[in-house]
Amino acid sequence: MPTVADVRALLGDLDPSYVSDETIQKHIDEAANYVGQFVSSSHPLYEQAVLYRATYLTLLTYSEVARREVGDLPANVSVLLEHFRQLADETLAAARASQISTTYTPIALTRSWYDETESGDP
């Protein structure tokens, strides 16, 4: 599972005065819950998807703090937000696409389409 340090490292060792470790951990937990709705935690891309989503959420928090304190966002923040949102979405999509379902639900048919067309019954 990604750590607070992993998220900070992706964001260039983001200053803890902007976003606390507790907030980042909440983002990691939220990201794990979200990704876990679509992909098993044993999937090879699970941790990467969680990391990118948590990083995106943390950057959103940072952008709000910066906006309140400075009144405007640093120029690169909107680019980074889009970058991490796209990484999070693409990694989750790749994980979902490669996941193989092993659950099969048998369907009991009472009549077949072939029987209907042969007999003329609608």
N, C-alpha and C positions, 0 to 999 in steps of 0.2 A: 504494500500500500504506500502511496506517495506520502512524504512527510512535509512538515512546514518548511524545512530547509530546502527541499526539492522545489517547492513553489517559489520561495524567495530566490533561489538560484536562477530559475527561468526568468525572473523579473529583475535580474541584475542586482541581487542582494538588496531588495527593497527595504528601505529604512523602517524599522519597527515602530517608529513614532507615527507613521502614516497608517499602517495596518498591523494590528497586534497579532501575536502568535495564536491567540484564542480565536480570533476572527478567521484567520487562515485555516485553522483546524476545522472550524464550522463549515467553511467552504469545501474542504476536503470531504467531510462527512456528507454534505449535501450532494456533492458531485458523485460520490460513491453510491448514494441512494438512487440518484437519477440514472447513472450508467447501469446500475444493477437491475433496473426495471427492464432493460433491453438485452443485456449480455451477462452471462454467468461470470462470477468472480474468478473462475478458473481459466477464462479465455485469455490467450496470450496478449491481447490488446487492451484488456480491462484496465490495468494500472495506468497505462499511457493515456487512455481516454479519461480516466479520473483525474490524472495530473493536469491535462490540458484544460479540462472544464473547471477545476479548482483554480487554476492560474487565471483563467478568464474571469471568474467570479471575484477573485482577489483584486484583479486590475480594475474591475468595475467599482469596487469599494474604494480603491485608491483614487480613482478619477473623481469620485464624489467628494472625498476629503480634500483633494487638491482644488477642486472647483470652489468649495466653501472657503478655503484658506486664501487662495490666490485670486479667485474670481474668474479664472479661466483655466483651461487644460493646457498642459505642455503640448507642443505640436505633435510629438510622436505618440502620444497616448491613444488617440483615435485610431492610428494605424496599428498599434499593438493590440488594441481591443479587437479590431477586425481580424487580425492575424490569429490571435488565440481563439476567437470564436470559430473561425474557419477550421483551425486545427482540431478543436474539440468536436465539431460537427463531422468532419471527415474521418477522424479516427473512430468515432462511434459508428458511423455508417459502414466503414470497412469491417469493423468487428461484427456488426449485425449481419452483413452480407456473407461473411465467412463462417458464421455460426451454423452448425448442422443440427437440425432438430432430430432427436432420437425418440420422440414421442409420437406414436401412431394411434389414431383413433379409428377403429374398424367401423364401417358403416353398413348397417343391415338394409338391404334393398328388398322391398316387397314386390316391386315390378321393375322391369328394365325398359329403357327407351326402345330397345329392339322389339320387345313384345308388343309395345303400343303401336309401333309402325307396322308390324306384321298383321296385327288383328284389326287395325283401323280404328281402335279406340283412342279417344283423345286423352 
